[in-house]
Amino acid sequence: MDPMKKLILVSALLAAAAAARAALPDPDLIARIHFAGAPRVCAAPNFSAFSNEFCSAEAVALRMVTADRLSVWLAGWLSTNAGVAVPGGAAKLRPLFDDLQASEWFLEARAAATGRPDVAVAIRLDPARAGLWSAGLKPFFPAAGFTSTGGWLVFDSGTGAQKIGADLALKVSAPPAGWFSADVSWPRLAQWFPRLKDLSLPETQFTVTAPDAKLRLSGRFFFPENLALSLENWRVPTNTIHQPTTSFTAVRGFAPWLKSQAWAEVCRISPAPDQLFVWSLPQIPFQTFAAVPVPDAAGAMAQLVARLQPALADADAHGRFVSPVTARLTNQVFSLRGVPVVSPNVREVTEPAGQFLLAGTFPNTPRGRSLPPEWLQRLGEKNLVCYHWENTAERMPQVLNLSQLGFVITRHRQLAADSAAFKWVQKTGAAPGESVTEITQAAPDQLLFSRQSPGLFTAVEMYALANWLAAPDFPGCDLRLPPRPAGLKTLPPKTPGAPLAPAPAH
């Protein structure tokens, strides 16, 4: 799978990650979801950031466009997989997506002996809307059952011997207090949606609650095998990372995973890095940096150069960039030439914590204040795998500019300025607030996830989700542009620091 596509899909799916449960996942469960409904969510006070994400006019417009596209896709998918041709199927399904946004509902899907998933939905509806559900779903599910109880409609697809709708109907009497919760087995879901197999996602549980002025996301990942994590002591380049910052991320224990990724072969070094630090500075949009600790920076640099230079000189590489890109090693700095606007480079750095490779797209500013003591204190947590802090309002324009430029350079589709997704990002990015996310190892095969933030998403997740929703093949995520016609001139390099215009309408 294309690395950029994987990043977007993974980013858009991980944005939902979080909730703990002591018992092991159900063996036949595909998904269990509860949503409290937009009126309840949007009526909550003190959540302007989340209101922009879900309740603003821009958010509603994006939800409507997404519902239009999903109804067309789902009608085709159901016709193919249920073996029933339904004329005007998308029009029949479209009103259901409005109700799934506005009403409280439960969904449960399980693997049935028939080989098809058994699905049940309990949703709070008035009689008129309940009639639309029956009329819209019955053509696709001739054996389905529809029952009404206390203002709720219960739909059971009727594909399995055990009717799960009856069990679901019992839950409506005492709905959960949270806004949203889910338990999704991505491996089982991938049986019916093969594109998910490339992501290798574990079963994921999460809940979203709003106990005070910040949202809470909490959850758990269940992996099919024990994780080979080596959580060595953090080696933080404290002289290189400094305040003020708009974001800071520290991750460790990923070396085994990195070795298994085919896309990483082009920049692989040995021994594989097992820690990563990413941070960004305010004011200049392109001041985002990444550092990895290595035992021998000069040796690691030599390996990196030996792999990247031939890859960039390969004939196929020229078709993957908007302009010819060359690489040069000068004074322990490996830089890419021919890239518009920025100057990507990797350099050797020696710190009290050891040696590092430092990557960036713009010069680092002189050292300012030291890192906050609370960040370093959190890194002292024994089982901490990932720590992320950001000021989302300040980080969002940086992510937008850097990502849009990355799409231009690598010949991927930019987020169009007139798209509903771009307008949503612009509206949401203005919301203030700091977000803290932590991932810890709870068991050999489990990771815990927690987040406190004014809104639901980080800047990267928000932009990734927007690109996914705007992808031409949604719910796929192929953002690659068509091959460049032969003889077409390449884009000339621009002066570093030049402003980046939004993508034109497609």
Helices and strands as residue ranges (DSSP letters): H 3-14, E 29-35, H 38-42, H 48-54, H 57-82, H 89-102, E 105-111, E 117-124, H 127-137, E 145-149, E 152-156, H 164-171, E 180-184, H 186-189, G 194-199, E 203-209, E 215-222, E 247-252, H 255-259, G 262-267, E 275-280, E 288-294, H 297-313, H 315-318, E 326-330, E 333-337, E 345-351, E 354-360, H 373-379, E 384-391, H 392-409, H 420-428, E 434-443, E 446-453, H 459-470
